[in-house]
């Protein structure tokens, strides 16, 4: 393949990576509702954001939902295109489309400085046995999903990046922009320009209320850790942990097109080994490291494999170098991301694409031993009781799910933890759980009324939920009608020991004034002491929106709090 063609392919790959990364950022950033037009009297709170479509191309989520719900969710039929394309040309999704994979690709190019540190990291692209771990993780998720414990969203790359942007990255950028504008406005001569910039950003809703999400710190630490790991091994996440990569790695060996090395042209220079981000060409079929075979000067193999530094390489065509095969097979297409780095560095034109070439049967089997398969299944079965114990209802009275959420069992087995509902919520009421919902409920959404409230006419979270763990409610279902009762998130309870009117005998009717239902669920106690009205909640009328808790002027814990008592949840539709 000529140099010009290789450069064109590299340019296309980089353009594709940049396009889909920016597209994912933009779509998720735009997934918000205009607060200027949002009011309690609004009758049509809708959004047309296409963010859910991005997740519906994810075959891992589709498979997890199919195993846990025992049905195929129609919206995830788009994931079949991803599998079909993988079966055609290999793991192009990982190397050309996946936005998290693009970030790992970028951070993998950051090399440590200094000659000794660079030498210590020269073997980080080689294949190592720990790359089998991602297959064990995939098996764990599939087995637990079969028992109704869907956890694929925890490590799915699209879900991980989506919630990281929503919970940590976007709020951090917003905070920095706000502080820069505030600091610049205090400087002489910059107050007017900074004021205009601030007005422009606020009018276009780029900045506004600064929100710190409940699980932001934990989420940011996870994202920072997986990106930092690329300093030690290229695309650490993709090679060792990504369950979506493992799933695509099972399909990729059957692809019609694959990357192949021409043994006649190859001079065993080893450049492709150091440029391969998936470790695909780092080991022979017989398990002997190719680094030792070709004598690449790494710290671990300078005196191994019969090749010393500075020695000429034995040529198998001339009778030297027993066991060296220029036609040796590699770990196959299951570990190849089609990054084309090997094409770019090969000066002998030995690397190229092969269509329906001769392949060994070992290339079609995943790199997982029988012992590893049994261990993965065993760990999955052992983990099931711990997940079951953490699903108990004790101490969950303050765990309030978004409107339209399925019953807790169905919700936990359907939610993919993508963070889209958190991003779309106009009042920033939806946050992610850490330990409030048990081990199985990590990163599932919950309402925190003290931070934000559920707008009476808003159904946005159900509109953007990709898996429909939050049902798409009609306005009649959400607000109720003569034929049906409104959706109830819980019930508000007045703490008379903290309430200003009850405990201190001072006038305060903030909760009664904002109650959105008609007739109001918060009423004034008929018995008046010194003409001071005291709020009382009618549990039959209360919908648990949390607006009363949000506006309560009592500092610290609110004097009126919403509990999940009386919530209405529906079963998943088969």
Buried (B, 14 or more C-beta within 10 A) or exposed (E): EEEEEBEEBBEEBBEBBEEBBEBBBEBBBEBBBEEEEBEEEBEEBEBEBEBBEBBBBBBBBBBBBBBBBEEEBEBBEBBEEBBEBBBEBBBBBBBBBBBBBBBBBBBBEEEEEEEEEEEBBBBBBBBBEEBBBBBBBBBBBBBBBBBBBBBBBBBBBBBBBBBBBBBBBBBEBBBEBBEEBEEBBEEEEBEEEBEEBBEEBEEEEEBEEEBBBBBBEBBBEBBEEBBEBBBEBBBBBBBBBBBBBBBBBBBBBBBEBBBBBBBEEBBBBBBBBBBBBBBBBBBBBEEBBBBBBBBBBBEEBBEEBBBEEEEEBBEBEEEEBEEBEBEBBBBBBBBBBBBBBBBBBBEBBBBBBBEEEEBEEEBEEBBBEEEBBEBBBEBBEEBBEEBBEBBEEEEBBBBBBBBBBBBBBBBBBBBBBBBBBBBBBBBBBBBBBBEBBBBBBBBBBBBBBBBBBBBBBBBBBBBBBBBBBBBBBEBEBBBBEEEEEBBBBBBBBBBBEBBBBBBEEEEBBBBBEBBBBEEBBBBBBEEEEEEBBBBBBBEEBBBBBBBBBBBBEBEEEBBBBBBBBBBBBBEBEE
